[in-house]
Amino acid sequence: MTDWREPVLVGFYLAASLCFILALKWLSHPGTARRGVRVGEFGMAGAIVATLLHADIVDVRWIVVAAILGAAIGAVIAVFVPMTAVPQRIAFSHACGALAAALVGTGEYLLNRSSISTFTMAVLGAEMLLGYLTFTGSMVAFGKLQGVVRDRPYVFPGQNLVNGAALALGLVLVGVITAGPSRVWLLPALIVVSLAVGVMLVVRIGGADMPVVISLLNSFAGLSGAALGFAIGNPILIVAGALDGSAGFVLSVFMCRAMNRSLVNVLFGAVGTDDTATGGEHRPVRSTTAEEVAMFLDAANLVIIVPGYGMAAAQAQHKIRELADLLERRGTEVKFAIHPVAGRMPGHMNVLLAEANVPYDHLVELEDINPELARCDVAIVIGANDVVNPAARHDTASPIYGMPIMNVDEARAVVVIKRSMRAGFSGIENELFYLPQTMMLFGDAKTAAGELVHEVSRLPGGVSA
């Protein structure tokens, strides 16, 4: 490297690292999330420019072609993928990133196996194992979220033992190749085993645990990138990968705490396999209409809206915002209760409501909203299920026992917008539906919300939506 490149390269890498750290900091709060995204983009652009200044890059033509092609594909995805498909888009992005890291690591090994050091080979082996298993694991997660793979866990006797043995085999192969890098004939076996471990790890995880899985796969992809950075001597890969890996793991742990479960239980517990739920067919529920709900809303001082995956699936966030705006213009206080694991990715509800321009100060987290529910006049549950099930507090046999929930059952009146009485992803009935203060407004969430907007706007002394 020439003299002028060294300080410029170091400066770009330091600036990019600082941008990544600030991006993570600002992404932790909805009010600063947009700023975090912009700073992260700026840091990545700086990292790319710095890498192109590296002396080992002597021809950028293919890099430019790949960059243009990748940017074009990314732009198409950003424009045409609906907000409801963001979770699976994230899973697919994890798969692409992990595969890229794994392929670069494979190429590095094949090119330098005759002179590679033991440390570098060990790092590359671990990187390939993590990269390939993250690729297939993320693709299975994508399939579950997209609906092309069954969202309930695939379980068979002795599955954990088989998965553990497969992972152990992968680690043994890494060790054998590290001890003798010339054993290139073992590489296909390592790749196949890694790919299989990724599939087996995720197929046994239910749809309700997808936020944790996506976060954990993000962590794996980051760790794979960090390991690759050590192997090829790229400091920005080490920094970005370490930040990504640690942040993803910490987020996974936090979400597990939000469900009062351990990460081991999420990965190996196969919650959601119970298909015996009756769906409430033998228990009466109180069905309601939009007109009746509007009358309750007319007398309400505080309305708390609890969004869930059903809102995302119906793309109802804009209609829900219209309803909230209409109620506020009538003098009603409206808040949104956000559960940490609602939806199919970390922060799913925050993203959807922000996209619908719901003010950030209207979004209230679990710990802060529960004390408010006791004075709530009407709680509207739109597409949420397990996160509002009172069984989590007292039914020790329930798979969600001990999970912190929204105490919606403490509200004076509860309106549940739901297509049917089908059980949630945990496979159990929701006791909330059968309480005397609960009314079931059956139908598509977007349609039901639109009907509520119409009926509230018709109330005496009301205002137009």
C-alpha positions as CSV (number, residue, x, y, z in Angstrom):
1,M,0.0,0.0,0.0
2,T,1.3,3.4,-0.9
3,D,1.9,6.1,1.8
4,W,-1.1,8.2,0.9
5,R,-3.5,5.3,1.1
6,E,-2.7,4.2,4.6
7,P,-4.0,7.2,6.6
8,V,-7.0,7.7,4.2
9,L,-7.9,4.0,4.6
10,V,-7.6,4.2,8.4
11,G,-9.6,7.4,8.5
12,F,-12.4,5.9,6.5
13,Y,-12.6,2.8,8.6
14,L,-12.6,4.7,11.8
15,A,-15.4,7.0,10.5
16,A,-17.4,4.0,9.3
17,S,-17.0,2.2,12.6
18,L,-18.3,5.3,14.5
19,C,-21.2,5.6,12.1
20,F,-22.2,1.9,12.8
21,I,-22.0,2.4,16.5
22,L,-24.2,5.6,16.4
23,A,-26.6,3.8,14.0
24,L,-27.1,1.0,16.6
25,K,-27.6,3.6,19.3
26,W,-30.2,5.6,17.4
27,L,-32.0,2.6,16.1
28,S,-32.9,1.6,19.7
29,H,-35.6,4.3,19.8
30,P,-38.4,5.0,17.3
31,G,-37.8,8.7,17.5
32,T,-34.2,8.4,16.3
33,A,-34.5,5.3,14.1
34,R,-34.6,7.2,10.8
35,R,-31.5,9.0,11.8
36,G,-29.8,5.7,12.7
37,V,-30.7,4.2,9.3
38,R,-29.2,7.2,7.5
39,V,-26.0,7.2,9.5
40,G,-25.6,3.5,9.0
41,E,-26.0,3.9,5.2
42,F,-23.4,6.7,5.3
43,G,-21.0,4.4,7.2
44,M,-21.4,1.6,4.8
45,A,-20.8,3.8,1.9
46,G,-17.6,5.0,3.5
47,A,-16.5,1.4,4.2
48,I,-17.0,0.5,0.6
49,V,-15.0,3.5,-0.7
50,A,-12.2,2.7,1.8
51,T,-12.1,-1.0,0.7
52,L,-11.8,0.1,-3.0
53,L,-8.7,2.1,-2.0
54,H,-7.0,-1.1,-0.8
55,A,-3.8,-1.9,-2.8
56,D,-4.8,-5.5,-3.3
57,I,-7.7,-4.3,-5.6
58,V,-6.2,-3.7,-9.0
59,D,-9.3,-3.9,-11.2
60,V,-12.6,-2.6,-10.1
61,R,-14.6,-3.4,-13.3
62,W,-16.3,-6.6,-12.0
63,I,-16.8,-4.9,-8.6
64,V,-18.6,-2.0,-10.3
65,V,-20.8,-4.4,-12.3
66,A,-21.7,-6.4,-9.1
67,A,-22.4,-3.2,-7.2
68,I,-24.7,-1.8,-9.8
69,L,-26.5,-5.2,-10.1
70,G,-26.9,-5.5,-6.4
71,A,-28.1,-1.9,-6.0
72,A,-30.7,-2.5,-8.7
73,I,-32.0,-5.6,-7.1
74,G,-32.1,-3.9,-3.7
75,A,-34.0,-0.9,-5.1
76,V,-36.6,-3.2,-6.6
77,I,-37.0,-5.1,-3.3
78,A,-37.3,-1.8,-1.4
79,V,-40.0,-0.4,-3.7
80,F,-42.1,-3.4,-4.4
81,V,-41.9,-5.6,-1.2
82,P,-45.0,-4.6,0.9
83,M,-44.6,-3.7,4.6
84,T,-46.3,-7.0,5.5
85,A,-43.4,-8.9,3.9
86,V,-40.6,-7.1,5.7
87,P,-39.9,-10.0,8.1
88,Q,-39.3,-12.4,5.3
89,R,-37.3,-9.8,3.4
90,I,-35.1,-9.5,6.4
91,A,-34.7,-13.3,6.7
92,F,-33.8,-13.4,3.0
93,S,-31.2,-10.6,3.5
94,H,-29.6,-12.5,6.3
95,A,-29.4,-15.6,4.0
96,C,-27.7,-13.5,1.2
97,G,-25.3,-11.9,3.6
98,A,-24.3,-15.2,5.3
99,L,-23.9,-17.0,1.9
100,A,-21.7,-14.2,0.6
101,A,-19.5,-14.4,3.7
102,A,-19.4,-18.2,3.5
103,L,-18.4,-18.2,-0.2
104,V,-15.7,-15.6,0.3
105,G,-14.3,-17.7,3.1
106,T,-14.4,-20.8,0.9
107,G,-12.6,-19.0,-1.8
108,E,-10.0,-17.7,0.6
109,Y,-9.3,-21.2,1.9
110,L,-9.1,-22.8,-1.6
111,L,-6.7,-20.0,-2.8
112,N,-4.3,-20.1,0.2
113,R,-4.6,-23.6,1.7
114,S,-1.0,-24.4,1.0
115,S,0.3,-21.5,3.1
116,I,-2.5,-20.8,5.5
117,S,-1.8,-20.5,9.2
118,T,-3.5,-22.6,11.9
119,F,-5.3,-19.6,13.4
120,T,-6.5,-18.4,10.0
121,M,-7.7,-21.8,9.1
122,A,-9.6,-22.2,12.3
123,V,-11.3,-18.9,11.9
124,L,-12.2,-19.7,8.3
125,G,-13.6,-23.1,9.3
126,A,-15.8,-21.5,12.0
127,E,-16.8,-18.8,9.5
128,M,-17.9,-21.3,6.9
129,L,-19.8,-23.4,9.4
130,L,-21.7,-20.4,10.7
131,G,-22.2,-18.8,7.2
132,Y,-23.6,-21.9,5.5
133,L,-25.9,-22.9,8.4
134,T,-27.2,-19.3,8.7
135,F,-27.9,-19.3,4.9
136,T,-30.2,-22.4,5.1
137,G,-31.6,-21.4,8.5
138,S,-32.6,-18.0,7.1
139,M,-34.1,-19.5,4.0
140,V,-36.3,-21.8,6.2
141,A,-37.3,-18.8,8.3
142,F,-38.2,-17.0,5.0
143,G,-40.3,-20.0,4.0
144,K,-42.2,-20.1,7.3
145,L,-42.9,-16.4,7.2
146,Q,-43.9,-16.5,3.5
147,G,-46.2,-19.4,4.1
148,V,-44.5,-21.9,1.8
149,V,-43.2,-23.9,4.8
150,R,-45.5,-24.9,7.6
151,D,-45.1,-22.4,10.5
152,R,-45.6,-25.0,13.2
153,P,-42.5,-26.9,14.3
154,Y,-41.4,-30.1,12.6
155,V,-40.6,-32.5,15.4
156,F,-39.6,-36.1,15.6
157,P,-38.3,-38.3,18.4
158,G,-34.6,-37.8,19.3
159,Q,-34.5,-34.6,17.2
160,N,-32.4,-32.6,19.6
161,L,-29.9,-35.5,19.8
162,V,-29.7,-35.7,16.0
163,N,-29.2,-31.9,15.7
164,G,-26.5,-31.9,18.4
165,A,-24.7,-34.8,16.6
166,A,-24.8,-33.0,13.3
167,L,-23.4,-29.8,14.8
168,A,-20.7,-31.8,16.6
169,L,-19.8,-33.4,13.3
170,G,-19.4,-30.0,11.7
171,L,-17.1,-28.8,14.5
172,V,-15.0,-32.0,14.1
173,L,-14.7,-31.4,10.4
174,V,-13.5,-27.8,11.1
175,G,-11.0,-29.2,13.6
176,V,-9.7,-31.8,11.1
177,I,-9.3,-29.3,8.3
178,T,-7.6,-26.9,10.6
179,A,-5.1,-29.5,11.6
180,G,-4.5,-30.3,7.9
181,P,-5.6,-27.6,5.5
182,S,-4.5,-29.8,2.6
183,R,-7.5,-32.1,3.3
184,V,-9.6,-30.1,0.8
185,W,-11.7,-33.2,0.1
186,L,-13.3,-32.7,3.4
187,L,-14.7,-29.2,2.4
188,P,-17.8,-30.6,0.6
189,A,-18.7,-32.6,3.7
190,L,-18.3,-29.5,5.9
191,I,-20.5,-27.5,3.6
192,V,-23.2,-30.2,3.4
193,V,-23.3,-30.7,7.2
194,S,-23.4,-26.9,7.8
195,L,-26.3,-26.5,5.4
196,A,-28.2,-29.4,7.0
197,V,-27.6,-28.0,10.5
198,G,-29.2,-24.7,9.5
199,V,-32.3,-26.5,8.2
200,M,-32.7,-28.8,11.2
201,L,-32.2,-25.9,13.6
202,V,-35.0,-23.7,12.3
203,V,-37.6,-26.3,11.1
204,R,-38.4,-27.2,14.7
205,I,-39.1,-23.6,15.7
206,G,-42.7,-22.3,15.5
207,G,-44.0,-19.2,13.9
208,A,-44.5,-17.4,17.2
209,D,-40.8,-17.5,17.9
210,M,-39.7,-16.1,14.6
211,P,-38.7,-12.7,16.1
212,V,-36.1,-14.5,18.2
213,V,-35.0,-16.7,15.4
214,I,-34.5,-13.7,13.0
215,S,-32.5,-11.8,15.6
216,L,-30.4,-14.9,16.3
217,L,-29.7,-15.6,12.6
218,N,-28.7,-11.9,12.3
219,S,-26.2,-12.5,15.1
220,F,-24.9,-15.6,13.3
221,A,-24.5,-13.7,10.1
222,G,-22.6,-10.9,11.9
223,L,-20.3,-13.4,13.7
224,S,-19.6,-15.0,10.4
225,G,-18.6,-11.7,8.9
226,A,-16.4,-10.8,11.9
227,A,-14.6,-14.2,11.6
228,L,-14.1,-13.5,7.9
229,G,-12.6,-10.1,8.7
230,F,-10.0,-11.7,11.0
231,A,-9.2,-14.3,8.3
232,I,-8.6,-11.7,5.5
233,G,-7.3,-8.9,7.7
234,N,-10.2,-6.5,7.1
235,P,-10.8,-4.4,10.2
236,I,-14.2,-2.9,9.1
237,L,-15.6,-6.4,8.7
238,I,-14.5,-7.2,12.2
239,V,-16.1,-4.1,13.7
240,A,-19.3,-4.4,11.7
241,G,-19.6,-8.1,12.2
242,A,-18.9,-7.9,15.9
243,L,-21.5,-5.1,16.4
244,D,-24.1,-7.1,14.3
245,G,-23.3,-10.3,16.1
246,S,-23.4,-8.9,19.6
247,A,-26.5,-6.7,19.0
248,G,-28.4,-9.6,17.5
249,F,-27.6,-12.0,20.4
250,V,-28.4,-9.4,23.0
251,L,-31.7,-8.6,21.3
252,S,-32.5,-12.4,21.2
253,V,-31.9,-12.6,24.9
254,F,-34.1,-9.6,25.6
255,M,-36.9,-11.0,23.6
256,C,-36.6,-14.4,25.4
257,R,-36.9,-12.5,28.7
258,A,-40.0,-10.8,27.3
259,M,-41.5,-14.2,26.9
260,N,-40.1,-15.5,30.2
261,R,-38.3,-18.2,28.3
262,S,-34.7,-19.1,27.8
263,L,-32.9,-19.1,24.4
264,V,-32.4,-22.8,24.8
265,N,-36.1,-23.3,25.2
266,V,-36.9,-21.3,22.1
267,L,-34.4,-23.3,20.0
268,F,-35.2,-26.7,21.4
269,G,-38.6,-26.5,23.1
270,A,-40.7,-26.7,19.9
271,V,-43.4,-24.5,21.3
272,G,-46.5,-24.5,19.1
273,T,-46.7,-28.2,18.3
274,D,-50.0,-28.6,20.2
275,D,-52.6,-29.0,17.5
276,T,-55.3,-30.1,19.9
277,A,-56.8,-26.7,20.5
278,T,-60.5,-26.7,19.8
279,G,-60.6,-23.1,18.7
280,G,-63.3,-22.4,21.3
281,E,-66.1,-24.1,19.4
282,H,-67.7,-25.5,22.5
283,R,-67.6,-22.2,24.5
284,P,-69.9,-19.2,23.8
285,V,-68.4,-15.8,22.9
286,R,-70.1,-12.4,22.5
287,S,-70.1,-11.3,18.9
288,T,-70.5,-7.7,18.1
289,T,-70.8,-5.2,15.3
290,A,-68.9,-2.0,14.3
291,E,-72.0,0.0,15.2
292,E,-72.1,-1.4,18.8
293,V,-68.3,-0.9,19.2
294,A,-68.7,2.7,18.1
295,M,-71.1,3.4,20.9
296,F,-68.6,2.1,23.4
297,L,-65.9,4.3,21.9
298,D,-68.2,7.3,22.0
299,A,-68.3,7.0,25.8
300,A,-64.6,6.2,26.3
301,N,-62.1,8.6,27.8
302,L,-59.1,6.2,27.2
303,V,-58.8,3.8,24.4
304,I,-55.7,1.5,24.2
305,I,-55.0,-0.3,20.9
306,V,-53.0,-3.6,21.0
307,P,-51.7,-4.5,17.5
308,G,-50.5,-7.9,16.5
309,Y,-49.6,-9.9,13.5
310,G,-53.2,-9.9,12.2
311,M,-52.9,-6.1,11.7
312,A,-49.7,-6.7,9.7
313,A,-51.3,-9.5,7.6
314,A,-54.3,-7.3,6.7
315,Q,-52.2,-4.1,6.2
316,A,-54.6,-2.4,8.6
317,Q,-52.2,0.0,10.2
318,H,-53.4,3.0,8.1
319,K,-57.1,2.4,8.9
320,I,-56.2,2.0,12.6
321,R,-54.3,5.3,12.5
322,E,-57.4,6.9,11.0
323,L,-59.5,5.5,13.8
324,A,-57.1,6.8,16.4
325,D,-57.0,10.3,14.8
326,L,-60.8,10.4,14.7
327,L,-61.1,9.4,18.3
328,E,-58.5,12.0,19.4
329,R,-60.4,14.8,17.5
330,R,-63.4,13.8,19.6
331,G,-61.4,14.3,22.8
332,T,-60.5,10.6,23.5
333,E,-57.1,9.7,24.7
334,V,-55.6,7.0,22.5
335,K,-52.5,4.9,23.1
336,F,-50.9,1.9,21.4
337,A,-49.6,-1.0,23.5
338,I,-46.5,-2.5,22.0
339,H,-45.4,-6.0,23.1
340,P,-41.7,-6.8,22.5
341,V,-42.5,-10.0,20.5
342,A,-45.7,-9.0,18.7
343,G,-45.4,-9.7,15.0
344,R,-42.8,-11.7,13.1
345,M,-39.6,-9.6,13.6
346,P,-38.1,-7.4,16.3
347,G,-40.0,-4.1,16.3
348,H,-42.5,-5.3,13.8
349,M,-45.4,-3.2,15.2
350,N,-43.2,-0.1,15.6
351,V,-42.2,-0.3,11.9
352,L,-45.8,-0.7,10.7
353,L,-47.2,2.1,12.9
354,A,-44.4,4.4,12.0
355,E,-45.1,3.7,8.3
356,A,-48.7,4.8,9.0
357,N,-47.4,8.0,10.7
358,V,-48.6,7.2,14.2
359,P,-46.8,9.6,16.5
360,Y,-43.9,8.0,18.4
361,D,-45.2,9.2,21.8
362,H,-48.4,7.2,21.2
363,L,-46.4,3.9,21.2
364,V,-46.1,2.6,24.8
365,E,-44.1,-0.5,25.8
366,L,-45.3,-3.4,27.9
367,E,-44.1,-2.3,31.3
368,D,-45.5,1.2,30.9
369,I,-48.9,0.4,29.4
370,N,-50.0,-2.4,31.8
371,P,-50.7,0.1,34.7
372,E,-52.8,2.1,32.3
373,L,-55.0,-0.8,31.3
374,A,-56.8,-0.9,34.7
375,R,-58.2,2.6,33.9
376,C,-58.8,1.9,30.2
377,D,-62.4,2.2,29.0
378,V,-62.0,0.2,25.8
379,A,-59.1,-1.9,24.7
380,I,-59.0,-2.8,21.0
381,V,-57.0,-6.0,20.3
382,I,-56.3,-6.1,16.5
383,G,-54.7,-9.4,15.4
384,A,-52.9,-10.1,18.7
385,N,-53.4,-13.4,20.4
386,D,-50.9,-15.1,22.7
387,V,-49.5,-11.7,24.0
388,V,-52.9,-10.9,25.6
389,N,-53.8,-14.4,26.9
390,P,-54.5,-14.3,30.6
391,A,-53.6,-18.0,30.8
392,A,-49.9,-16.9,30.9
393,R,-50.4,-15.7,34.4
394,H,-52.0,-18.7,36.1
395,D,-52.1,-21.8,33.9
396,T,-48.9,-23.7,34.8
397,A,-49.6,-26.3,32.0
398,S,-49.8,-23.6,29.3
399,P,-46.8,-23.3,27.0
400,I,-46.9,-19.6,27.5
401,Y,-47.1,-19.7,31.3
402,G,-45.0,-17.0,32.8
403,M,-44.7,-14.9,29.7
404,P,-45.3,-11.2,30.4
405,I,-48.5,-10.2,28.6
406,M,-50.6,-7.1,28.1
407,N,-53.2,-7.1,30.9
408,V,-56.0,-6.4,28.5
409,D,-58.5,-8.3,30.7
410,E,-58.3,-5.5,33.2
411,A,-59.9,-3.0,30.8
412,R,-63.6,-2.2,31.3
413,A,-64.4,-3.3,27.8
414,V,-62.4,-5.4,25.3
415,V,-62.9,-5.5,21.5
416,V,-61.1,-8.3,19.7
417,I,-60.8,-7.9,15.9
418,K,-60.1,-11.4,14.5
419,R,-61.0,-13.4,11.5
420,S,-62.0,-16.5,13.5
421,M,-61.7,-18.3,16.8
422,R,-58.6,-20.1,15.6
423,A,-55.9,-20.5,18.3
424,G,-52.7,-18.5,18.1
425,F,-49.2,-19.8,17.2
426,S,-48.8,-21.4,20.6
427,G,-51.7,-23.7,19.7
428,I,-53.9,-22.9,22.8
429,E,-57.2,-21.1,23.3
430,N,-57.2,-17.5,24.5
431,E,-59.1,-17.1,27.7
432,L,-59.6,-13.4,26.9
433,F,-62.1,-14.2,24.3
434,Y,-64.6,-15.7,26.8
435,L,-64.5,-13.0,29.5
436,P,-67.8,-11.2,30.1
437,Q,-66.4,-7.8,29.0
438,T,-65.0,-9.1,25.7
439,M,-66.7,-8.6,22.4
440,M,-65.5,-10.3,19.2
441,L,-65.6,-8.3,16.0
442,F,-65.0,-11.0,13.4
443,G,-63.6,-10.1,10.0
444,D,-60.5,-8.9,8.2
445,A,-58.7,-6.3,10.3
446,K,-58.5,-3.7,7.6
447,T,-62.2,-4.0,6.7
448,A,-63.3,-4.0,10.4
449,A,-61.1,-0.9,11.1
450,G,-62.6,0.8,8.1
451,E,-66.2,0.0,9.4
452,L,-65.3,1.4,12.8
453,V,-64.0,4.6,11.2
454,H,-67.3,5.0,9.4
455,E,-69.5,4.3,12.4
456,V,-67.5,6.6,14.7
457,S,-67.7,9.4,12.2
458,R,-71.5,9.1,12.1
459,L,-71.9,9.5,15.9
460,P,-73.8,12.6,17.1
461,G,-71.4,15.5,17.5
462,G,-68.7,13.6,15.7
463,V,-66.2,14.8,13.1
464,S,-65.6,13.4,9.6
465,A,-62.8,11.0,9.1
